[in-house]
Amino acid sequence: MIASVPTTLLEGTWPELCPPPPEGETSDTPLMTRAFGLTDRGRVRPNNQDQFLVASPAAALWIQQSSGQPAGVQYADIGSHLFVVADGMGGHAGGAEASALAVNAVETSLLSTLGWLLALRSTTPAPKVDVLGEMRTALHAADARVCEEASRHPELAGMGTTLTAAYRYGSSLYIAHAGDSRCYLLRDEQLYRLTQDHTIASELVRQGVLQSEADARPPLRHIVTNIVGGPKEGVKVEVHRVGLASGDVILLCTDGLTGMLTDLQLASILRTLRDPREACERLVRAANDAGGSDNITAIVARVEQTPEPDSPEV
């Protein structure tokens, strides 16, 4: 359900409770990510309107001619990860179409701006690159794409989707978000929510009308105020940058997970299972055991220090 009301969006200041990386961790600390994503229809919905993406961008060089090596494409790992979750809405066909279009549009938009990925590693000191601006642009491109498709197909009118994207490069996590899907960070056994829900209930909490989202009547908890697509263009993109450290765990998920499990339950599973695949499978199973009233999608990514290469034999 979608409502057109103002939403208080913060850029780079939420959450204040997320502590900085521990001492000894610096922006030069080499980090790697192990990640896995999983989506499930749940126990009630007739189809799955969620979408997700786990991608590792790479730089490509097309060698047309060379005296030293054969022609072809050479790839270089940029050392980064892109994670996206989307929860479609707008009827049986519209929701699934909107979430698929939005994820594809974000992927295409960021791929077309590969220059900023390369610029991040090009020189020392690194040039100023507006990564959050690029991610904001990607969500606006997704918004335009979904609205354009809806305008050409009357049966899809009003379709939209939540969309939460997180790009990990080095020791930074860049987040762009619209809707009530979420991005979390588990650090030192503590779970921190890195995104706000764009719902009427959450807005009333931010305005001081309610003390917590649980105080809102059930319909208000699910009325989304800000999405990609919808009746017209105009998504408001919430963006943040968070410093990462070895041992951090990133969770992106749709409300089919958070509507079934509390933050304490999410944290317990993420603490217990170190393998991202096992954690995703346990999260989805727990949400289904709790009722599975909606589609369930989760991406779990564990941040680890890059192992040093073996010393050459003397």
N, C-alpha and C positions, 0 to 999 in steps of 0.2 A: 504494500500500500504506500502511496506517495503523497506527500503534502508539500505545498509550496509556501514555506515560511522561512524567515531569515534564520541562518545558522551561524553561530559564533565560531569561526575557524581561526585557529592559531597557527602561525608558521614558525617553526623552529623553537617554540617555547614550551611545548608539551611533550612528554610529561616532565615536570620539574622534579619528580621523585626518582627518576632514573639516574643513578649515580654515574660519575665518569668512570672510565676504565681504571683498574687498580694500578697502583704505582709499579713502575717497571715495564708497563706496557706503553709503547710509544707509537706514533703514526708510522714509524719505519719498521715496526715488528711485522715480519712476513706471516700472513694468515691465509688459511685455506678453508674451504667450506665443504662439508658433506651434507647432501640434501636429498629429500624424497618427498613426493606429493601423492595424495590419494583422494579420490572423490567417490561418493556413494549416494545412491538414490534415497536411502533412508527406508523407513518402514511404512510411510503413509503416502508420500507423493507418487503420482503415476509415472513421472519422468524426472530426469535430472537436468536442471537448468543451471547448475554450477559449471564453471570452467576454471582450470588452473594452468599455470605455465612454470616450469623450472628450466632455465636456460643458462648456458655459460657462453657469453659472447667471445668471439675470437676474431682477430684481424686476419684478413685474407690478402694474399699477394698473387696476382695472376701473372705468371711468368710466360710471356709470349715467345721470347727467344733468349737463349743464354748459352755461352760457350762452356759453362762449367756444370750445368745440370739440365735435365730434360724440361721441356715446357710443361706447364700444368699449374695447379693452384697449391700454394704453400700457406699453411695456417700457423698463427702464433697465438697461444693462449694469453688473454689479457689478465687472467687471474681475478675473475669477477663472476658474480652470479646475479641473475635477474629472476625474481619470484613475483608471480601475479595470481590473485584469486578474484573471481567475479561470481556474483550471485544474481542471476537474471530474474526479471519480473515482467509481467505483462501478458499472462495467459500461456496456454500450453506451447504454442509456437513462438510467441514473442519473447518470452524470457530466455529460452534456450538460444534463440537467434541473437538477442542483444548481448548476452554474455560472450558468445563466440566471436561476434563482430568486434566487441570492445577489446578482448584479449589480443586478437589479431591486429587491431589498429595500434595498440600500444607496442606490440612486437615490431611492426613495420616502421612506426615512427622512430623508435629508438635505434633500429637498425640503420635507418637513413641518416642518422646523426652520429655515425660511428666515429667521426672526427673527434668528438669530445671524449670518447673512450680512449683514443690513442693519445690525445693531448695530456691526459692525466699522467701519463708515464713518460712523456717525451723529453722534458728538460728539467734541470735543477737550477733554481727553484721552479716548481711546476707552475704553468700559467694559470690564471684565474679562469676556472670553467664553471659555469652556472649549471651544475648537474640537476639541482632541484628545479631550475627553470626548464630544463629539457624534459624532465619527467612531468612537470605541470603541462607543458605543451603536448606531450604524448596523451595525457588524459583528455585534454581539450580536443585533440584529433579524434580520439575514440568517441567523444560526445557528438561531434559533428558527423562521424560515420554512422552511428546508430540512428541519429535523427534523420539523416539523409535517406537511409534505407527504409525507415518507417514512413517517410513522406511518399515513397514510390510504391508502397504496398499498404493499402488501407487496412488490411487485416492485422497489420503489425503496429498500427498507430498507438502511440503512448508507451511502447516497450522501452525498458531501461534496465540498468544493471548497477549493482555496487561494483566498485573496483578498488582493490588495494594492491599496490605494486611496491616492491622493495628491491633496491639495487645495492649489492654489496661489492664495494671496490676497496681493496686494501683493508684498512682498519675503520672504514666508514660505512654506515648503512644509510642510504637515502630512501625516503619513503614518500609516496604520493598516494592520496587516499580520498575516496568519496563513498559515502554510504555507511552501512553498519556491519560490514565485514571488519576484521581486526588484524592488527599486527602486534605481537607480544615479544618481549625479550626476557629470557630467564638468565639471571646473573647472580652468582653466589647464592643459589637456592631460592632466590626471590624472583617472583614473576611481576614484570612491569608491563602495563598496557601502553603502547606507543601511539595509538590512534584514538580519536574520539568517535563515538557513534553519532551519526547524523540522523537522529530521530527526534520526534517531539518530546519523548520522555527525557532524553539526554539534554535537550535544549532547556527544558524546564528545570533540570538540576543545575545547569550552568547559570541560569538566571536566578537561582535561589528560591524558586517556587516549590520545588521538591527537594528533599534531602538525599534521596537515592532513586535510581531508576526502578527499583523494586516497589517504590511507593506509587508508581503510576498504574492506572488501570490497564489491564491486558491489551486493549486495542492500541493505546498510545505507545506501547513499547515497540510496536512493529510498524508504525507509520514513519517511513523514511522521508527525510526532508531534502536530501541532496543526492542525486544519482547521475550516472553517465547515461545520456539519452533522456527519455521521458517525453512529456508533452512538447517541450521546446529546448533548444540549446541553452546552456548557461550553468554548467557544472561549476561548483566552487571546490577547488582542489586544496586539500590540506597537505602540507609538506613539512618534513622534518629531516634533520640529519642527526645521527646518533653515533658516537664513537664505540667501536667494538673491541673486544679483548678475547684472548684464547679462553675457551670454556663457555662462552656465551651460546645460548640456544635461541634461534629465531623461530617464531610460529606465526604463520599467516593462516587465517581460517575464515569461513563464512559463518553466519549466525545459526546454521544448522548444528554446529558444534557448540558454540557458546550459549545457545538457547537450551541445551541439554545438560551441559556440564558447568560447574562453577569454576572460578579462577583457581581455587584451591585444588580441585580435581585435575585441572589442566597441568598445574605446577607439579603435582605428585607424579603424574605420568611422565612428564618431561625430565624430572629428576631421576626417575627409576630406570628409564630406558635410554641408553646412550646412542643406540643405532637409530637414525632417522626413520628408516622404513618400519622398524618394530614400533616406534613411537606413534607413527601415523596409523598403523593398523590398530593399535590399542586405543587411540583416541576415537577412531571411527566406530570401533566395536562398542566402546563405552557409551557413545552417543546413541547408538542403536539400542543398546540394552536399556537406556533411560527413556526410550520411547521412539526415537528416530522420527520426529514429527516433521522434519524438513530435510532437504538435501544436505549432505555433510561433505565438506572439503577441508583438507588440512595440508599445509606444507611445513615440514620441520627441517631446519638447517642448523647443523652444529658447527661452530667456528672453532678452528684448531690452529695451533701454530704450525707453520710449514716445516716439515722435518728437514734438517740440514743434510745436504748431499754427503754420501759416503766419502771419506777422505781417500785420495788416490793412494794406491799401494806404492811404496818406495822400493 
